[in-house]
Amino acid sequence: MGVRGREACASVAAADPHLRASLASSPFQGEVGEDAPMIGKLTGLIDSYGEDAVILDVNGVGYLVHCSARTLRELPRVGEAATLSIETHVREDQIRLFGFTTDIEREWFKLLQTVQGVGTKVALAVLGTLKPADLASAIALRDKAMVARTPGVGPKVAERIVTELKDKAPAYTQIDPALVRLSGALDEKRAPAPIADAVSALVNLGYGQPQAAAAIAAAARSAGEGAEVRTLIRLGLKELAK
């Protein structure tokens, strides 16, 4: 940890006996790199719940851990044991702990904050609305509307999340790569005209864009190259009827 990081830890720990106890026994003390986490995981008993946080009692030390609404709902009742994957944020005047039920959720928390204008509050709100798998699918399929379902996330922020993470999301999802490519081509208006027209036709019939794209992707595989719009629509409707 760098000099500024150590100074921040020392100043906050001096005012917080809980953190002073944890820092004293932290295995990350010493020259381990600027980005090394102070706390990576906590296991203890649920002491109490707050609006956006939980206090986890670990051997008599109460850790205030900020969590998404989804994580708070998934945690057990007060007095029961819980394990949280932790992301530690060190600032000049404070140390904040963010907790997640899985490591993949913690990775998404960090990934979301690489997007311009997305901080810890927005990242937690997104993860409180969408499961990591659903978020990955929404980004991979350019489904900005699904991301915008998050309270406090408008169309512009949703578009930035989808745009800036579109090349990273497929690694977190099991969606057919061909569908991911088609969704990208449609979003960037470079899909072949028959396929774009077929997707548009299904959307006009009331189907969502991701649903229509998935159906036409399957139809295109079945019909082969050069299929007409009419054929793609007919096969796409069959896929949707399954």
C-alpha positions as CSV (number, residue, x, y, z in Angstrom):
1,M,0.0,0.0,0.0
2,G,1.4,3.5,-0.9
3,V,2.2,6.3,1.5
4,R,-1.1,8.1,1.0
5,G,-3.1,4.9,1.4
6,R,-1.3,4.1,4.7
7,E,-1.9,7.7,6.0
8,A,-5.6,7.5,5.1
9,C,-5.8,4.1,6.9
10,A,-4.1,5.5,10.0
11,S,-6.2,8.6,10.2
12,V,-9.5,6.8,9.9
13,A,-8.5,3.9,12.1
14,A,-7.5,6.3,14.8
15,A,-11.2,7.5,15.0
16,D,-12.8,4.0,14.4
17,P,-11.9,1.2,16.9
18,H,-13.5,-1.4,14.7
19,L,-11.3,-0.6,11.8
20,R,-8.3,-0.1,14.0
21,A,-8.7,-3.7,15.2
22,S,-9.1,-5.0,11.7
23,L,-6.1,-3.1,10.3
24,A,-3.9,-4.2,13.1
25,S,-4.4,-7.8,12.0
26,S,-4.7,-7.3,8.3
27,P,-2.6,-9.6,6.2
28,F,-2.2,-6.9,3.6
29,Q,-0.1,-4.5,5.7
30,G,3.2,-3.6,4.2
31,E,4.4,-2.9,0.7
32,V,2.0,-5.0,-1.4
33,G,1.1,-2.6,-4.1
34,E,-1.2,0.4,-4.5
35,D,-4.3,-1.5,-5.4
36,A,-4.1,-4.4,-2.9
37,P,-7.4,-4.9,-1.0
38,M,-7.3,-4.4,2.7
39,I,-10.2,-6.8,3.3
40,G,-11.3,-9.4,0.7
41,K,-13.9,-11.4,2.6
42,L,-15.7,-11.4,5.9
43,T,-17.5,-14.2,7.7
44,G,-19.5,-13.5,10.9
45,L,-23.0,-13.0,12.4
46,I,-25.5,-10.5,11.1
47,D,-25.7,-7.9,13.9
48,S,-28.2,-5.4,12.3
49,Y,-29.5,-4.1,9.1
50,G,-29.6,-0.5,7.8
51,E,-31.2,1.1,4.7
52,D,-28.3,0.3,2.5
53,A,-25.9,-1.6,4.8
54,V,-25.4,-4.4,7.3
55,I,-23.3,-4.6,10.4
56,L,-21.4,-7.9,10.4
57,D,-20.1,-9.1,13.8
58,V,-16.7,-10.8,13.2
59,N,-15.3,-12.1,16.5
60,G,-16.7,-9.1,18.4
61,V,-15.8,-6.5,15.8
62,G,-18.7,-4.9,14.0
63,Y,-18.0,-4.1,10.3
64,L,-20.4,-1.7,8.5
65,V,-20.7,-3.1,5.0
66,H,-22.6,-1.3,2.2
67,C,-24.7,-3.7,0.0
68,S,-27.1,-3.6,-2.9
69,A,-30.8,-4.1,-2.2
70,R,-30.6,-7.5,-3.8
71,T,-27.7,-8.6,-1.5
72,L,-29.5,-7.3,1.6
73,R,-32.6,-9.4,0.6
74,E,-30.5,-12.5,0.2
75,L,-28.7,-12.3,3.5
76,P,-30.0,-14.3,6.5
77,R,-31.8,-12.9,9.6
78,V,-30.1,-11.1,12.4
79,G,-28.0,-13.5,14.5
80,E,-27.3,-15.9,11.7
81,A,-24.0,-16.5,10.0
82,A,-23.1,-14.9,6.7
83,T,-20.1,-14.5,4.4
84,L,-19.6,-11.5,2.2
85,S,-17.1,-10.9,-0.6
86,I,-15.6,-7.5,0.2
87,E,-14.5,-4.5,-1.9
88,T,-12.5,-2.0,0.1
89,H,-12.5,1.7,-0.9
90,V,-9.8,3.8,0.8
91,R,-10.2,7.6,0.6
92,E,-8.4,10.5,2.3
93,D,-11.0,10.8,5.0
94,Q,-12.7,7.4,5.1
95,I,-12.6,3.7,4.5
96,R,-15.8,2.1,3.1
97,L,-16.6,-1.6,2.8
98,F,-18.9,-2.9,0.1
99,G,-20.2,-6.5,0.4
100,F,-21.5,-9.1,-2.1
101,T,-22.8,-12.6,-1.9
102,T,-20.6,-13.7,-4.8
103,D,-17.2,-12.8,-6.2
104,I,-18.7,-12.3,-9.7
105,E,-21.1,-9.6,-8.3
106,R,-18.0,-7.9,-6.8
107,E,-16.3,-8.0,-10.1
108,W,-19.3,-6.4,-11.8
109,F,-19.3,-3.7,-9.1
110,K,-15.8,-2.8,-10.1
111,L,-16.5,-3.1,-13.8
112,L,-19.5,-0.8,-13.7
113,Q,-17.4,1.9,-12.1
114,T,-15.1,2.0,-15.1
115,V,-18.0,3.6,-17.0
116,Q,-18.0,7.4,-17.1
117,G,-20.4,8.9,-14.5
118,V,-21.0,5.6,-12.6
119,G,-19.9,5.6,-9.0
120,T,-20.5,3.3,-6.1
121,K,-24.1,4.4,-5.6
122,V,-25.2,3.8,-9.2
123,A,-23.2,0.5,-9.4
124,L,-25.0,-0.8,-6.3
125,A,-28.4,0.3,-7.7
126,V,-27.8,-1.5,-11.0
127,L,-26.8,-4.7,-9.1
128,G,-29.8,-4.3,-6.9
129,T,-32.0,-4.3,-9.9
130,L,-30.4,-6.9,-12.2
131,K,-28.6,-10.2,-11.4
132,P,-25.1,-10.3,-12.8
133,A,-26.2,-12.8,-15.4
134,D,-29.1,-10.6,-16.5
135,L,-26.8,-7.5,-16.6
136,A,-24.3,-9.4,-18.7
137,S,-27.0,-10.5,-21.1
138,A,-28.5,-7.0,-21.3
139,I,-25.1,-5.4,-22.1
140,A,-24.2,-8.2,-24.6
141,L,-27.5,-7.8,-26.4
142,R,-27.4,-3.9,-26.3
143,D,-30.6,-3.9,-24.3
144,K,-30.4,-0.4,-22.9
145,A,-34.0,-0.5,-21.7
146,M,-33.3,-3.3,-19.3
147,V,-30.4,-1.4,-17.8
148,A,-32.5,1.7,-17.5
149,R,-35.0,-0.1,-15.3
150,T,-32.6,0.7,-12.5
151,P,-33.9,3.5,-10.3
152,G,-31.9,6.6,-10.8
153,V,-30.4,5.4,-14.1
154,G,-31.6,7.3,-17.1
155,P,-31.3,6.5,-20.8
156,K,-28.0,8.3,-21.2
157,V,-26.3,6.5,-18.3
158,A,-27.8,3.2,-19.5
159,E,-26.4,3.8,-23.0
160,R,-23.0,4.6,-21.6
161,I,-23.0,1.3,-19.6
162,V,-24.0,-0.7,-22.6
163,T,-21.6,1.0,-25.0
164,E,-18.5,1.1,-22.7
165,L,-18.9,-2.5,-21.5
166,K,-20.1,-4.2,-24.7
167,D,-16.8,-5.8,-25.4
168,K,-16.4,-7.1,-21.8
169,A,-19.9,-8.4,-21.1
170,P,-19.9,-11.5,-23.4
171,A,-17.2,-13.0,-21.3
172,Y,-19.7,-13.1,-18.4
173,T,-22.6,-14.6,-20.3
174,Q,-23.4,-17.9,-22.0
175,I,-25.4,-16.3,-24.8
176,D,-24.9,-17.6,-28.3
177,P,-21.9,-15.6,-29.7
178,A,-23.8,-15.3,-33.0
179,L,-26.7,-13.6,-31.2
180,V,-24.2,-11.2,-29.5
181,R,-22.7,-10.3,-32.9
182,L,-26.1,-9.8,-34.5
183,S,-27.2,-7.6,-31.6
184,G,-24.1,-5.5,-32.1
185,A,-24.6,-5.3,-35.8
186,L,-28.2,-4.2,-35.3
187,D,-27.2,-1.6,-32.8
188,E,-24.5,-0.2,-35.0
189,K,-26.8,-0.4,-38.1
190,R,-24.5,-2.7,-40.1
191,A,-26.6,-5.8,-40.1
192,P,-27.7,-7.2,-43.5
193,A,-30.9,-5.5,-44.8
194,P,-33.0,-8.7,-44.8
195,I,-32.1,-9.5,-41.2
196,A,-32.6,-6.0,-40.0
197,D,-35.9,-5.7,-41.7
198,A,-37.1,-9.1,-40.3
199,V,-36.1,-8.0,-36.7
200,S,-37.9,-4.7,-37.3
201,A,-41.0,-6.5,-38.4
202,L,-41.1,-8.6,-35.3
203,V,-40.6,-5.6,-33.1
204,N,-43.5,-3.9,-34.9
205,L,-45.6,-6.9,-34.0
206,G,-44.9,-6.2,-30.3
207,Y,-41.9,-8.3,-29.5
208,G,-38.9,-6.8,-27.6
209,Q,-35.7,-6.1,-29.6
210,P,-33.6,-8.8,-27.8
211,Q,-36.4,-11.4,-28.2
212,A,-36.8,-10.5,-31.9
213,A,-33.1,-10.6,-32.5
214,A,-32.8,-14.0,-30.9
215,A,-35.6,-15.4,-33.1
216,I,-34.2,-14.0,-36.3
217,A,-30.7,-15.2,-35.4
218,A,-32.1,-18.8,-35.1
219,A,-34.1,-18.3,-38.3
220,A,-31.1,-17.2,-40.2
221,R,-29.1,-20.2,-39.1
222,S,-32.0,-22.4,-40.3
223,A,-32.6,-20.7,-43.6
224,G,-29.0,-20.1,-44.5
225,E,-27.4,-17.2,-46.3
226,G,-29.5,-15.2,-48.8
227,A,-32.8,-15.9,-47.1
228,E,-35.6,-13.4,-47.9
229,V,-37.2,-11.2,-45.3
230,R,-40.5,-13.1,-45.6
231,T,-38.8,-16.4,-44.9
232,L,-36.9,-15.0,-41.9
233,I,-40.1,-13.6,-40.4
234,R,-42.0,-16.8,-40.9
235,L,-39.2,-18.9,-39.2
236,G,-38.7,-16.3,-36.6
237,L,-42.4,-16.5,-35.6
238,K,-42.0,-20.2,-35.4
239,E,-39.1,-19.8,-33.0
240,L,-41.1,-17.4,-30.8
241,A,-44.0,-19.8,-30.7
242,K,-41.8,-22.7,-29.2
